[in-house]
Amino acid sequence: MEQALRNYAQNVDNVMLYIIGISFLLLLVITIAMVYFVIRYNRKKNPVASQIEGNKILEIIWIVVPVALVLTMFFYSESVYKVARNVPKGAMNVNVEAKMWQWKFTYENGKVTDTLFLPVGKPVKFNIVSADVNHSFYIPAFRIKEDAIPGRENYMVIEPKDVGAFDIACAEYCGLNHSLMYTKVFVVPENEFFAWYNGEVDNTYLQKFVLAHSGGYKDYITGNYALLFAKGCVQCHSLDGSKNYGPSFTELSRGYAKIRSNGKLETIPIDRDYIARSIISPGEHVVVGYEKAKMPLLTNRIRDEELTQIVDLLLTNFVKKSNEN
C-alpha cells in the first residue's frame, strides 16, 4: 500500500490513459459502424426501404461489452482512489486552512506557514477545512486534490518520493482573486525538514532552502526569484518585461515611476519606501496605465521579514543593477 501511495501520481496517469484508450476504441468501433451503415444502406442500394429484424446476439454484445468496459474503468479508478484515502501508520498530520485568497498550514507541533514544507519519503495526511467559501486544495504534480468546504473537514494522503518544488493551487472558483490563490510545496530531505521542525534552526533556514531549491518551479526561474513565486507576485508582474495585469518588475530599472495618487499624476523615485508601500498599500500609488488592475491586499499573506526580503530582492536584482549599468 505504501508503495502504491508513493506511485500515486503515476497510477492516476495510468487510469487516465486506460480510460482514454477505451474511449478511443469505442469511438473507432462506432465510427466504423456508422460509415458501414451509410454505405451499406444508402438510397441507391436500397431504393425501397425494408424492415430489418432485431438480432438478440448483437443486442446482448453491444450492451454487455460497453457495460463491462465501463465497470473495469470504475473499479480501476476506485482502487487507485482508495490509496489516497487510507492513512498509513505513522503518517504526519498537517492541517490545511483555505481562506480567500491564501493557504495556511499548521503542523503537529504548532508551527504555522503559508508555504508548505514536507519531508521526502514520509506519508502525510492533510486535514482540510475552509474558513469562508468553497475552495479545493490541489497539487497538480501529485495528481491529487480535495475540496475545502466550510463546516466540514476533508482529508487526503500523499507520500512525496522526490525532493523539489511543486505548485499548490485552488481548483474551485472562490471569488475575485481566485487566480492568485497559489503557493508552493517544497519537498525536502527528511533530516533537513526535521531540523527546522524541531527548532534546531530558525525560520530563515526555510527561506534559504526556498532560494536554494527554487529550480523546481520552472527551468527559467533562478533561486533569486523563489519568494516572488511563492507569494504569487509573478501572477501579475512579469520578470522579463512582458505585459501582464501589473507592471513588469523590469520597469523598476527606470529608477522612477509615473503614478496616479489621489487623482494627481506624479513622478516619484523608486526606492525602498516606494516598493514597500506599493506592496502593502497598492491603492496608494497606482502606476499609470494600470489603474484598472487592482492589486489584492497582502496584509494577511506576507510577514514583515518576507516583505523586507522581497524589497531587498527587487532593489538588488532590478533597481541597483540598473544604477550599476
KOLMARDO-498362 format. One record per residue (C-alpha): y, x, z. Coordinates in nm, 3 decimals. Layout:
! residues N
        c2        c1        c3
         Y         X         Z
...
! end
This chain:
! residues 325
        c2        c1        c3
     0.000     0.000     0.000
     0.244     0.282     0.087
     0.174     0.448    -0.248
     0.245     0.118    -0.424
     0.572     0.088    -0.229
     0.666     0.441    -0.336
     0.599     0.349    -0.700
     0.758     0.004    -0.676
     1.020     0.064    -0.948
     0.756     0.181    -1.195
     0.535    -0.118    -1.111
     0.825    -0.356    -1.176
     0.882    -0.188    -1.512
     0.512    -0.228    -1.592
     0.527    -0.601    -1.512
     0.831    -0.637    -1.736
     0.659    -0.456    -2.022
     0.348    -0.671    -1.974
     0.550    -0.993    -1.992
     0.743    -0.872    -2.297
     0.417    -0.770    -2.467
     0.256    -1.110    -2.414
     0.574    -1.289    -2.519
     0.587    -1.085    -2.839
     0.220    -1.157    -2.907
     0.272    -1.533    -2.864
     0.583    -1.518    -3.084
     0.385    -1.337    -3.352
     0.098    -1.589    -3.344
     0.335    -1.888    -3.355
     0.540    -1.737    -3.638
     0.230    -1.663    -3.847
     0.102    -2.019    -3.788
     0.438    -2.168    -3.891
     0.451    -1.963    -4.211
     0.091    -2.058    -4.291
     0.157    -2.430    -4.242
     0.475    -2.416    -4.453
     0.283    -2.258    -4.742
    -0.042    -2.449    -4.700
     0.109    -2.796    -4.663
     0.424    -2.781    -4.876
     0.510    -3.074    -5.107
     0.397    -2.904    -5.426
     0.043    -2.854    -5.298
     0.035    -3.188    -5.120
     0.240    -3.442    -5.321
     0.064    -3.722    -5.134
     0.065    -3.695    -4.758
    -0.276    -3.713    -4.596
    -0.383    -3.787    -4.242
    -0.504    -3.480    -4.055
    -0.764    -3.537    -3.786
    -0.743    -3.364    -3.448
    -0.954    -3.063    -3.361
    -1.067    -3.055    -2.998
    -1.168    -2.690    -3.007
    -0.827    -2.581    -3.136
    -0.651    -2.804    -2.885
    -0.850    -2.652    -2.600
    -0.778    -2.299    -2.725
    -0.401    -2.343    -2.754
    -0.387    -2.496    -2.406
    -0.628    -2.268    -2.220
    -0.521    -1.934    -2.372
    -0.143    -1.966    -2.302
    -0.210    -2.101    -1.953
    -0.444    -1.808    -1.883
    -0.186    -1.559    -2.009
     0.092    -1.715    -1.801
    -0.130    -1.706    -1.492
    -0.202    -1.335    -1.545
     0.176    -1.275    -1.562
     0.223    -1.474    -1.243
    -0.046    -1.300    -1.040
     0.050    -0.954    -1.167
     0.414    -1.017    -1.075
     0.318    -1.167    -0.739
     0.103    -0.865    -0.649
     0.399    -0.632    -0.713
     0.646    -0.861    -0.535
     0.430    -0.868    -0.220
     0.460    -0.491    -0.189
     0.832    -0.522    -0.107
     0.757    -0.796     0.149
     0.500    -0.606     0.356
     0.664    -0.393     0.623
     0.471    -0.067     0.680
     0.413     0.053     1.032
     0.690     0.286     1.146
     0.945     0.164     0.890
     1.308     0.238     0.973
     1.531    -0.069     1.009
     1.877    -0.081     0.850
     2.095    -0.389     0.890
     2.292    -0.475     0.577
     2.601    -0.696     0.607
     2.770    -0.820     0.290
     3.131    -0.928     0.308
     3.397    -0.985     0.042
     3.402    -0.723    -0.103
     3.226    -0.449     0.086
     2.896    -0.342     0.239
     2.829    -0.240     0.598
     2.512    -0.057     0.702
     2.408    -0.040     1.067
     2.125     0.193     1.169
     1.883     0.151     1.458
     2.079     0.391     1.680
     2.408     0.205     1.624
     2.561     0.427     1.355
     2.767     0.232     1.101
     2.856     0.343     0.746
     2.981     0.185     0.425
     2.776     0.429     0.215
     2.400     0.412     0.264
     2.204     0.723     0.361
     1.824     0.725     0.366
     1.557     0.988     0.431
     1.329     1.060     0.136
     0.967     0.951     0.176
     1.022     0.714     0.471
     0.975     0.334     0.445
     1.293     0.139     0.514
     1.330    -0.229     0.594
     1.667    -0.383     0.510
     1.770    -0.684     0.721
     2.026    -0.855     0.500
     2.296    -1.104     0.606
     2.630    -1.229     0.474
     2.949    -1.270     0.674
     3.111    -1.517     0.435
     2.972    -1.630     0.095
     2.656    -1.571    -0.107
     2.600    -1.210    -0.211
     2.298    -1.018    -0.344
     2.200    -0.668    -0.231
     2.093    -0.489    -0.549
     1.973    -0.130    -0.606
     1.910    -0.107    -0.984
     1.731     0.229    -0.974
     1.479     0.083    -0.727
     1.440    -0.237    -0.935
     1.491    -0.447    -0.624
     1.739    -0.700    -0.489
     1.760    -0.965    -0.222
     2.016    -1.239    -0.162
     2.255    -1.223     0.132
     2.307    -1.582     0.250
     2.541    -1.698     0.530
     2.347    -1.814     0.835
     2.015    -1.664     0.723
     1.856    -1.321     0.744
     1.658    -1.197     0.445
     1.478    -0.868     0.411
     1.325    -0.625     0.163
     1.139    -0.296     0.193
     1.166     0.028    -0.004
     1.034     0.382     0.026
     1.253     0.634    -0.163
     1.048     0.908    -0.325
     1.325     1.118    -0.484
     1.640     1.282    -0.348
     1.950     1.164    -0.531
     2.243     0.925    -0.551
     2.198     0.567    -0.673
     2.424     0.265    -0.727
     2.436    -0.034    -0.495
     2.589    -0.350    -0.640
     2.635    -0.716    -0.559
     2.429    -0.920    -0.806
     2.574    -1.259    -0.708
     2.926    -1.362    -0.813
     3.118    -1.371    -0.489
     3.482    -1.412    -0.579
     3.783    -1.239    -0.733
     3.682    -0.878    -0.664
     3.307    -0.918    -0.713
     3.312    -0.644    -0.978
     3.443    -0.395    -0.720
     3.164    -0.454    -0.470
     2.992    -0.123    -0.535
     2.879     0.159    -0.310
     2.611     0.428    -0.316
     2.279     0.506    -0.155
     2.215     0.875    -0.100
     1.850     0.967    -0.051
     1.849     1.295     0.140
     1.582     1.534     0.272
     1.432     1.395     0.593
     1.533     1.688     0.814
     1.895     1.672     0.694
     1.911     1.297     0.742
     1.786     1.308     1.099
     2.017     1.600     1.180
     2.305     1.359     1.115
     2.124     1.053     1.250
     2.050     1.220     1.586
     2.404     1.350     1.627
     2.321     1.717     1.569
     2.601     1.735     1.308
     2.926     1.536     1.283
     3.021     1.274     1.027
     3.189     1.526     0.797
     2.838     1.650     0.723
     2.774     1.333     0.526
     3.090     1.378     0.324
     2.985     1.733     0.239
     2.644     1.605     0.135
     2.807     1.344    -0.090
     3.016     1.612    -0.257
     2.718     1.844    -0.297
     2.477     1.584    -0.438
     2.701     1.358    -0.644
     2.545     1.473    -0.971
     2.312     1.178    -0.928
     2.592     0.937    -1.021
     2.609     1.026    -1.390
     2.581     1.350    -1.584
     2.956     1.387    -1.645
     3.060     1.340    -1.280
     3.111     1.653    -1.074
     3.083     1.672    -0.698
     3.461     1.676    -0.660
     3.486     1.308    -0.750
     3.194     1.172    -0.549
     3.406     0.989    -0.291
     3.609     0.819    -0.565
     3.287     0.670    -0.699
     3.152     0.585    -0.354
     3.469     0.385    -0.277
     3.482     0.211    -0.615
     3.809     0.380    -0.722
     3.678     0.459    -1.070
     3.602     0.094    -1.133
     3.973     0.058    -1.219
     4.107     0.415    -1.256
     3.953     0.650    -1.512
     3.912     1.025    -1.472
     3.966     1.111    -1.837
     4.282     0.925    -1.938
     4.107     0.624    -2.091
     4.263     0.280    -2.043
     4.142     0.064    -1.757
     4.271    -0.204    -1.518
     4.477     0.055    -1.333
     4.648     0.380    -1.439
     4.420     0.675    -1.504
     4.415     0.949    -1.240
     4.524     1.188    -1.515
     4.868     1.020    -1.508
     4.925     1.185    -1.170
     4.965     1.512    -1.359
     5.311     1.398    -1.474
     5.444     1.466    -1.127
     5.643     1.141    -1.122
     5.569     0.769    -1.154
     5.766     0.484    -1.307
     5.717     0.198    -1.065
     5.844    -0.151    -1.000
     5.944    -0.207    -0.638
     6.085    -0.544    -0.527
     6.161    -0.624    -0.890
     6.355    -0.299    -0.947
     6.250    -0.016    -1.177
     6.237     0.326    -1.014
     6.114     0.676    -1.089
     5.970     0.849    -0.784
     5.791     1.182    -0.731
     5.415     1.184    -0.689
     5.338     1.342    -0.354
     5.104     1.292    -0.060
     5.302     0.998     0.079
     5.316     0.819    -0.257
     4.941     0.849    -0.317
     4.854     0.735     0.037
     5.085     0.431     0.018
     4.951     0.341    -0.326
     4.602     0.320    -0.177
     4.682     0.138     0.149
     4.969    -0.083     0.021
     4.904    -0.119    -0.353
     5.154    -0.401    -0.397
     5.448    -0.198    -0.264
     5.490     0.033    -0.565
     5.335    -0.102    -0.885
     5.316     0.134    -1.182
     5.500    -0.005    -1.484
     5.256    -0.156    -1.733
     5.002    -0.252    -1.469
     5.185    -0.537    -1.297
     4.916    -0.793    -1.384
     4.627    -0.590    -1.236
     4.631    -0.644    -0.862
     4.452    -0.375    -0.664
     4.245    -0.510    -0.371
     4.345    -0.417    -0.016
     4.128    -0.135     0.115
     4.228    -0.155     0.481
     3.878    -0.254     0.594
     3.695    -0.040     0.339
     3.841     0.303     0.396
     3.870     0.510     0.712
     4.161     0.741     0.796
     3.957     1.055     0.734
     3.841     0.916     0.399
     4.199     0.836     0.300
     4.301     1.194     0.380
     4.009     1.329     0.180
     4.093     1.114    -0.125
     4.462     1.210    -0.114
     4.369     1.580    -0.090
     4.122     1.532    -0.374
     4.381     1.378    -0.607
     4.650     1.627    -0.515
     4.419     1.923    -0.574
     4.248     1.807    -0.892
     4.534     1.635    -1.072
     4.884     1.689    -0.930
     4.860     2.056    -0.826
     4.663     2.158    -1.133
     4.945     2.020    -1.346
     5.204     2.214    -1.146
     5.000     2.533    -1.189
     4.996     2.482    -1.565
! end
